[in-house]
Amino acid sequence: MLAEDVVIIGGGLAGLVSALGLARAGRQVTLIEKKTYPFHRVCGEYVSNEVLPFLRTLGVELSSLSPARISRFQLSSPTGKTLESKLDLGGFGLSRFTLDHYLYELAKQQGVSFMLQQTAQEVVFEDDAFAVHLSGGGTLQARVVLGAYGKRANLDRQLNRRFFRARSPYIGVKYHIAYDFPTDLIALHNFKDGYAGISAIEDNRYCFCYLTTRQNLKQQGSIPAMEQAVLCRNPHLRRIFEQATFLYEQPEVINEISFATKTCLENHMLMCGDAAGMITPLCGNGMAMAMHSGKIATEQVLQYFRNGHNRQELEAGYSLRWKKNFESRLKVGRTVQQLFGSTVLSEVAVGTLRHLPFATQLIMRRTHGQPF
Protein backbone atom coordinates (compact mmCIF):
# COMPACT_ATOMS: atom_id res chain seq x y z
CA MET A 1 0.00 0.00 0.00
CA LEU A 2 1.11 3.52 -0.77
CA ALA A 3 0.13 6.64 1.19
CA GLU A 4 -0.55 9.81 -0.82
CA ASP A 5 -1.97 13.23 -0.11
CA VAL A 6 -4.20 13.10 -3.18
CA VAL A 7 -5.21 10.41 -5.66
CA ILE A 8 -6.76 11.59 -8.93
CA ILE A 9 -8.80 9.12 -10.94
CA GLY A 10 -8.65 10.07 -14.62
CA GLY A 11 -6.04 11.86 -16.69
CA GLY A 12 -8.10 14.22 -18.85
CA LEU A 13 -7.92 17.99 -18.58
CA ALA A 14 -9.52 18.27 -15.14
CA GLY A 15 -7.30 15.55 -13.70
CA LEU A 16 -4.09 16.83 -15.29
CA VAL A 17 -4.46 20.47 -14.27
CA SER A 18 -5.43 19.43 -10.72
CA ALA A 19 -2.39 17.16 -10.49
CA LEU A 20 -0.14 19.88 -11.83
CA GLY A 21 -1.48 22.58 -9.49
CA LEU A 22 -1.32 20.35 -6.40
CA ALA A 23 2.20 19.13 -7.17
CA ARG A 24 3.45 22.69 -7.75
CA ALA A 25 2.14 23.47 -4.25
CA GLY A 26 4.17 20.61 -2.78
CA ARG A 27 1.52 17.91 -2.35
CA GLN A 28 2.12 14.22 -3.11
CA VAL A 29 -0.14 13.28 -6.02
CA THR A 30 -0.80 10.02 -7.84
CA LEU A 31 -2.91 10.05 -11.00
CA ILE A 32 -4.58 6.89 -12.38
CA GLU A 33 -5.23 6.77 -16.14
CA LYS A 34 -6.53 3.77 -18.09
CA LYS A 35 -4.60 4.64 -21.28
CA THR A 36 -1.01 5.63 -22.17
CA TYR A 37 -0.19 9.14 -23.42
CA PRO A 38 -0.47 10.44 -26.06
CA PHE A 39 -3.90 9.33 -27.27
CA HIS A 40 -6.92 10.79 -29.05
CA ARG A 41 -10.23 11.63 -27.34
CA VAL A 42 -13.66 12.35 -28.77
CA CYS A 43 -13.78 16.09 -28.14
CA GLY A 44 -14.51 19.34 -29.97
CA GLU A 45 -10.96 20.59 -29.22
CA TYR A 46 -11.93 24.25 -28.92
CA VAL A 47 -11.03 26.05 -25.68
CA SER A 48 -12.33 29.45 -24.60
CA ASN A 49 -9.63 32.00 -23.78
CA GLU A 50 -11.06 32.24 -20.26
CA VAL A 51 -8.49 29.55 -19.32
CA LEU A 52 -5.38 31.54 -20.30
CA PRO A 53 -4.64 33.26 -16.93
CA PHE A 54 -4.91 29.91 -15.13
CA LEU A 55 -2.70 28.07 -17.60
CA ARG A 56 0.00 30.71 -17.15
CA THR A 57 0.02 30.08 -13.38
CA LEU A 58 0.72 26.39 -14.11
CA GLY A 59 3.74 27.23 -16.26
CA VAL A 60 1.98 26.27 -19.50
CA GLU A 61 3.64 27.79 -22.57
CA LEU A 62 0.72 27.52 -24.94
CA SER A 63 2.49 29.23 -27.85
CA SER A 64 4.97 26.34 -28.02
CA LEU A 65 2.09 24.10 -29.13
CA SER A 66 1.08 26.41 -32.04
CA PRO A 67 -2.68 26.44 -31.37
CA ALA A 68 -5.12 27.93 -33.88
CA ARG A 69 -6.58 31.26 -32.74
CA ILE A 70 -10.36 31.40 -33.08
CA SER A 71 -12.47 34.56 -32.92
CA ARG A 72 -15.65 33.90 -34.93
CA PHE A 73 -18.63 31.56 -34.61
CA GLN A 74 -21.01 30.21 -37.25
CA LEU A 75 -24.21 28.24 -36.73
CA SER A 76 -26.18 26.50 -39.46
CA SER A 77 -29.63 24.92 -39.55
CA PRO A 78 -30.20 21.49 -41.17
CA THR A 79 -31.04 23.13 -44.50
CA GLY A 80 -27.86 25.22 -44.42
CA LYS A 81 -29.23 28.57 -43.26
CA THR A 82 -26.46 30.31 -41.27
CA LEU A 83 -25.78 33.01 -38.73
CA GLU A 84 -22.37 34.31 -37.71
CA SER A 85 -21.14 36.13 -34.64
CA LYS A 86 -17.95 37.40 -33.11
CA LEU A 87 -16.71 35.52 -30.04
CA ASP A 88 -16.21 38.06 -27.26
CA LEU A 89 -13.30 36.32 -25.55
CA GLY A 90 -12.28 34.14 -28.45
CA GLY A 91 -10.51 30.87 -28.00
CA PHE A 92 -7.97 28.47 -29.40
CA GLY A 93 -7.98 25.10 -31.13
CA LEU A 94 -5.61 22.38 -29.98
CA SER A 95 -5.92 18.60 -30.21
CA ARG A 96 -6.29 16.61 -27.01
CA PHE A 97 -3.54 14.34 -28.36
CA THR A 98 -1.13 17.30 -28.10
CA LEU A 99 -2.53 19.22 -25.12
CA ASP A 100 -3.04 16.26 -22.77
CA HIS A 101 0.41 14.87 -23.56
CA TYR A 102 2.01 18.27 -22.92
CA LEU A 103 0.26 18.59 -19.54
CA TYR A 104 1.24 15.00 -18.68
CA GLU A 105 4.92 15.71 -19.34
CA LEU A 106 4.71 18.96 -17.36
CA ALA A 107 3.06 17.17 -14.43
CA LYS A 108 5.75 14.47 -14.45
CA GLN A 109 8.39 17.20 -14.24
CA GLN A 110 6.60 18.54 -11.15
CA GLY A 111 6.77 15.14 -9.47
CA VAL A 112 3.28 13.73 -10.10
CA SER A 113 3.26 9.91 -10.00
CA PHE A 114 1.31 8.32 -12.84
CA MET A 115 -0.22 4.86 -12.84
CA LEU A 116 -1.05 4.27 -16.51
CA GLN A 117 -3.10 1.47 -18.04
CA GLN A 118 -4.90 1.05 -14.73
CA THR A 119 -8.40 1.84 -13.51
CA ALA A 120 -9.91 2.39 -10.10
CA GLN A 121 -12.14 -0.60 -9.46
CA GLU A 122 -13.49 0.56 -6.11
CA VAL A 123 -13.11 3.55 -3.79
CA VAL A 124 -13.71 2.98 -0.09
CA PHE A 125 -14.01 5.86 2.38
CA GLU A 126 -13.42 4.91 6.00
CA ASP A 127 -11.93 6.65 9.08
CA ASP A 128 -11.66 9.94 7.19
CA ALA A 129 -9.40 8.46 4.50
CA PHE A 130 -9.69 6.66 1.16
CA ALA A 131 -8.59 3.29 -0.14
CA VAL A 132 -8.53 3.11 -3.93
CA HIS A 133 -8.46 -0.48 -5.22
CA LEU A 134 -6.82 -0.78 -8.63
CA SER A 135 -7.45 -3.07 -11.60
CA GLY A 136 -3.82 -4.21 -11.35
CA GLY A 137 -4.43 -5.53 -7.86
CA GLY A 138 -2.83 -2.82 -5.75
CA THR A 139 -4.37 -0.32 -3.36
CA LEU A 140 -3.64 3.38 -2.90
CA GLN A 141 -4.43 5.20 0.33
CA ALA A 142 -5.02 8.93 0.31
CA ARG A 143 -6.45 11.82 2.29
CA VAL A 144 -8.31 13.20 -0.76
CA VAL A 145 -9.61 11.63 -3.96
CA LEU A 146 -10.64 13.58 -7.05
CA GLY A 147 -12.92 11.86 -9.59
CA ALA A 148 -11.90 13.18 -13.02
CA TYR A 149 -12.49 10.08 -15.13
CA GLY A 150 -14.80 11.41 -17.81
CA LYS A 151 -18.37 10.90 -18.91
CA ARG A 152 -19.05 7.33 -17.81
CA ALA A 153 -17.06 4.59 -16.07
CA ASN A 154 -17.63 1.40 -14.12
CA LEU A 155 -16.82 3.39 -11.01
CA ASP A 156 -20.12 5.21 -11.56
CA ARG A 157 -21.85 1.86 -11.25
CA GLN A 158 -20.00 1.09 -8.02
CA LEU A 159 -21.02 4.50 -6.67
CA ASN A 160 -24.63 3.81 -7.73
CA ARG A 161 -24.87 7.18 -9.47
CA ARG A 162 -28.37 7.90 -10.67
CA PHE A 163 -27.53 8.82 -14.27
CA PHE A 164 -25.79 5.46 -14.76
CA ARG A 165 -29.02 3.50 -14.33
CA ALA A 166 -30.50 4.69 -17.63
CA ARG A 167 -28.80 4.29 -21.01
CA SER A 168 -28.03 7.49 -22.89
CA PRO A 169 -29.11 7.64 -26.55
CA TYR A 170 -26.11 9.73 -27.68
CA ILE A 171 -22.89 8.80 -29.45
CA GLY A 172 -19.94 11.02 -30.40
CA VAL A 173 -17.70 10.70 -33.49
CA LYS A 174 -14.47 12.61 -34.16
CA TYR A 175 -12.10 12.99 -37.10
CA HIS A 176 -9.06 15.10 -37.84
CA ILE A 177 -9.21 16.42 -41.37
CA ALA A 178 -7.38 18.60 -43.90
CA TYR A 179 -9.81 21.11 -45.36
CA ASP A 180 -10.03 24.56 -46.91
CA PHE A 181 -11.71 26.46 -44.07
CA PRO A 182 -10.99 29.70 -42.16
CA THR A 183 -8.66 29.04 -39.23
CA ASP A 184 -10.31 31.74 -37.08
CA LEU A 185 -13.84 30.27 -37.33
CA ILE A 186 -15.63 27.61 -35.29
CA ALA A 187 -18.77 26.32 -37.01
CA LEU A 188 -21.63 24.28 -35.57
CA HIS A 189 -23.85 22.55 -38.14
CA ASN A 190 -27.21 21.01 -37.29
CA PHE A 191 -28.69 17.89 -38.83
CA LYS A 192 -31.55 15.54 -37.92
CA ASP A 193 -31.00 14.34 -34.34
CA GLY A 194 -27.54 15.80 -34.04
CA TYR A 195 -25.00 18.54 -34.64
CA ALA A 196 -21.41 18.70 -35.82
CA GLY A 197 -18.59 21.14 -35.10
CA ILE A 198 -15.50 22.03 -37.11
CA SER A 199 -12.59 24.24 -36.06
CA ALA A 200 -8.86 24.52 -36.67
CA ILE A 201 -6.25 22.89 -34.43
CA GLU A 202 -2.46 22.78 -34.69
CA ASP A 203 -0.45 21.77 -37.78
CA ASN A 204 -2.96 23.04 -40.35
CA ARG A 205 -5.49 20.41 -39.35
CA TYR A 206 -9.12 20.64 -38.28
CA CYS A 207 -11.15 18.84 -35.66
CA PHE A 208 -14.45 17.60 -37.06
CA CYS A 209 -16.64 16.13 -34.35
CA TYR A 210 -20.34 15.35 -34.17
CA LEU A 211 -22.96 14.13 -31.73
CA THR A 212 -25.95 12.07 -32.78
CA THR A 213 -28.15 9.22 -31.57
CA ARG A 214 -27.73 5.46 -31.59
CA GLN A 215 -31.10 5.35 -33.36
CA ASN A 216 -29.69 7.31 -36.31
CA LEU A 217 -26.82 4.84 -36.52
CA LYS A 218 -29.07 1.80 -36.13
CA GLN A 219 -31.40 2.96 -38.91
CA GLN A 220 -28.54 3.44 -41.38
CA GLY A 221 -26.44 0.44 -40.35
CA SER A 222 -22.97 2.02 -40.30
CA ILE A 223 -21.24 5.31 -39.59
CA PRO A 224 -20.38 6.03 -43.28
CA ALA A 225 -23.95 5.23 -44.35
CA MET A 226 -25.35 7.47 -41.62
CA GLU A 227 -23.03 10.31 -42.61
CA GLN A 228 -24.15 10.12 -46.24
CA ALA A 229 -27.86 9.67 -45.53
CA VAL A 230 -28.31 12.04 -42.57
CA LEU A 231 -25.44 14.49 -42.04
CA CYS A 232 -25.00 15.29 -45.72
CA ARG A 233 -28.50 16.74 -45.92
CA ASN A 234 -26.89 19.84 -44.44
CA PRO A 235 -24.99 21.37 -47.42
CA HIS A 236 -22.13 22.56 -45.20
CA LEU A 237 -21.58 19.04 -43.92
CA ARG A 238 -21.97 17.56 -47.41
CA ARG A 239 -19.16 19.87 -48.57
CA ILE A 240 -16.90 18.63 -45.77
CA PHE A 241 -17.47 14.97 -46.63
CA GLU A 242 -16.97 15.64 -50.34
CA GLN A 243 -13.91 17.88 -50.15
CA ALA A 244 -11.99 17.14 -46.94
CA THR A 245 -9.12 14.70 -46.56
CA PHE A 246 -9.85 12.47 -43.56
CA LEU A 247 -6.65 11.80 -41.64
CA TYR A 248 -7.79 8.76 -39.60
CA GLU A 249 -8.39 5.32 -41.07
CA GLN A 250 -11.29 5.06 -38.63
CA PRO A 251 -12.98 7.80 -36.56
CA GLU A 252 -12.77 7.99 -32.78
CA VAL A 253 -16.17 6.96 -31.39
CA ILE A 254 -17.67 7.12 -27.90
CA ASN A 255 -21.00 5.74 -26.71
CA GLU A 256 -23.33 6.66 -23.86
CA ILE A 257 -22.70 10.42 -23.79
CA SER A 258 -25.01 11.67 -21.07
CA PHE A 259 -26.39 15.17 -20.63
CA ALA A 260 -27.98 14.15 -17.34
CA THR A 261 -27.41 16.25 -14.24
CA LYS A 262 -24.59 14.87 -12.11
CA THR A 263 -23.35 15.75 -8.65
CA CYS A 264 -19.99 17.31 -7.84
CA LEU A 265 -19.57 15.17 -4.70
CA GLU A 266 -19.80 11.37 -4.50
CA ASN A 267 -18.75 9.25 -1.52
CA HIS A 268 -16.68 12.24 -0.28
CA MET A 269 -14.81 12.44 -3.61
CA LEU A 270 -14.65 15.78 -5.42
CA MET A 271 -15.93 15.22 -8.96
CA CYS A 272 -14.38 17.30 -11.75
CA GLY A 273 -14.91 17.80 -15.47
CA ASP A 274 -17.26 15.43 -17.27
CA ALA A 275 -17.52 13.23 -14.16
CA ALA A 276 -19.49 16.16 -12.72
CA GLY A 277 -21.59 16.60 -15.88
CA MET A 278 -19.71 19.40 -17.65
CA ILE A 279 -20.81 18.87 -21.22
CA THR A 280 -22.30 21.89 -22.96
CA PRO A 281 -23.12 22.05 -26.66
CA LEU A 282 -22.37 25.66 -27.57
CA CYS A 283 -18.80 26.34 -28.74
CA GLY A 284 -17.30 23.28 -27.08
CA ASN A 285 -16.90 25.00 -23.73
CA GLY A 286 -16.59 21.77 -21.77
CA MET A 287 -12.78 21.87 -22.00
CA ALA A 288 -12.59 25.27 -20.32
CA MET A 289 -15.08 24.23 -17.66
CA ALA A 290 -13.14 21.03 -16.95
CA MET A 291 -9.99 23.07 -16.35
CA HIS A 292 -11.88 25.54 -14.19
CA SER A 293 -13.29 22.74 -12.06
CA GLY A 294 -9.74 21.42 -11.66
CA LYS A 295 -8.59 24.82 -10.48
CA ILE A 296 -11.39 25.06 -7.92
CA ALA A 297 -10.70 21.53 -6.67
CA THR A 298 -6.99 22.33 -6.33
CA GLU A 299 -7.64 25.47 -4.33
CA GLN A 300 -10.12 23.76 -2.01
CA VAL A 301 -7.81 20.79 -1.44
CA LEU A 302 -4.86 23.04 -0.62
CA GLN A 303 -7.04 24.92 1.84
CA TYR A 304 -8.04 21.56 3.37
CA PHE A 305 -4.40 20.70 4.05
CA ARG A 306 -3.64 24.19 5.39
CA ASN A 307 -6.64 24.23 7.74
CA GLY A 308 -6.14 20.95 9.54
CA HIS A 309 -8.03 18.44 7.36
CA ASN A 310 -11.57 19.72 7.87
CA ARG A 311 -13.46 17.51 5.41
CA GLN A 312 -16.84 19.15 5.97
CA GLU A 313 -15.33 22.51 5.09
CA LEU A 314 -13.64 20.99 2.02
CA GLU A 315 -16.83 19.48 0.65
CA ALA A 316 -19.07 22.44 1.45
CA GLY A 317 -16.58 24.88 -0.05
CA TYR A 318 -16.14 22.89 -3.25
CA SER A 319 -19.88 22.36 -3.71
CA LEU A 320 -20.61 26.04 -3.18
CA ARG A 321 -17.96 27.24 -5.62
CA TRP A 322 -18.90 24.60 -8.19
CA LYS A 323 -22.55 25.67 -8.17
CA LYS A 324 -21.67 29.37 -8.27
CA ASN A 325 -19.44 28.96 -11.33
CA PHE A 326 -21.20 26.26 -13.34
CA GLU A 327 -24.81 25.59 -12.37
CA SER A 328 -26.36 28.44 -14.35
CA ARG A 329 -24.10 27.86 -17.37
CA LEU A 330 -25.02 24.20 -17.52
CA LYS A 331 -28.74 24.98 -17.36
CA VAL A 332 -28.45 27.41 -20.27
CA GLY A 333 -26.33 24.91 -22.19
CA ARG A 334 -28.87 22.14 -21.72
CA THR A 335 -31.67 24.45 -22.84
CA VAL A 336 -29.76 25.43 -25.98
CA GLN A 337 -28.89 21.78 -26.64
CA GLN A 338 -32.60 20.99 -26.96
CA LEU A 339 -32.71 23.27 -30.03
CA PHE A 340 -29.94 21.36 -31.76
CA GLY A 341 -30.84 18.21 -33.64
CA SER A 342 -34.51 19.12 -33.89
CA THR A 343 -35.08 19.96 -37.53
CA VAL A 344 -37.99 22.33 -36.92
CA LEU A 345 -36.63 23.99 -33.76
CA SER A 346 -33.15 24.55 -35.13
CA GLU A 347 -34.52 26.06 -38.35
CA VAL A 348 -36.66 28.44 -36.30
CA ALA A 349 -33.83 29.23 -33.88
CA VAL A 350 -31.28 30.04 -36.59
CA GLY A 351 -33.84 31.94 -38.64
CA THR A 352 -34.75 34.05 -35.61
CA LEU A 353 -31.29 34.56 -34.13
CA ARG A 354 -29.73 35.69 -37.41
CA HIS A 355 -31.95 38.78 -37.12
CA LEU A 356 -31.25 39.21 -33.39
CA PRO A 357 -27.45 39.39 -33.02
CA PHE A 358 -27.75 40.70 -29.46
CA ALA A 359 -29.64 37.52 -28.48
CA THR A 360 -26.89 35.34 -29.97
CA GLN A 361 -24.26 37.29 -28.03
CA LEU A 362 -26.30 36.95 -24.84
CA ILE A 363 -26.56 33.16 -25.19
CA MET A 364 -22.81 32.87 -25.76
CA ARG A 365 -22.03 35.07 -22.78
CA ARG A 366 -24.29 32.92 -20.60
CA THR A 367 -22.49 29.72 -21.70
CA HIS A 368 -18.99 31.20 -21.40
CA GLY A 369 -17.27 32.17 -18.18
CA GLN A 370 -14.96 35.01 -17.28
CA PRO A 371 -11.16 34.67 -17.36
CA PHE A 372 -9.97 32.80 -14.28
Secondary structure by P-SEA (a helix, b strand, c coil): cccccbbbccccaaaaaaaaaaaaabbbbbbbbcccccccccccccccccaaaaaaaacccccccbbbbbcbbbbbcccccbbbbbccccbbbbbcccaaaaaaaaaaaacccccccccccbbbbcccbbbbbccccbbbbccccccccccccaaaaaaccccccccccbbbbbbbbbccccccbbbbbbcccbbbbbbbccccbbbbbbcccaaaaaaaccaaaaaaacccccaaaaaaaaccccccccccccccccccccccccccbbbcccccccccccccaaaaaaaaaaaaaaaaaaaaaaaccaaaaaaaaaaaaaaaccaaaaaaaaaaaaacccaaaaaaaaaaaaacaaaaaaaaaaaccccc
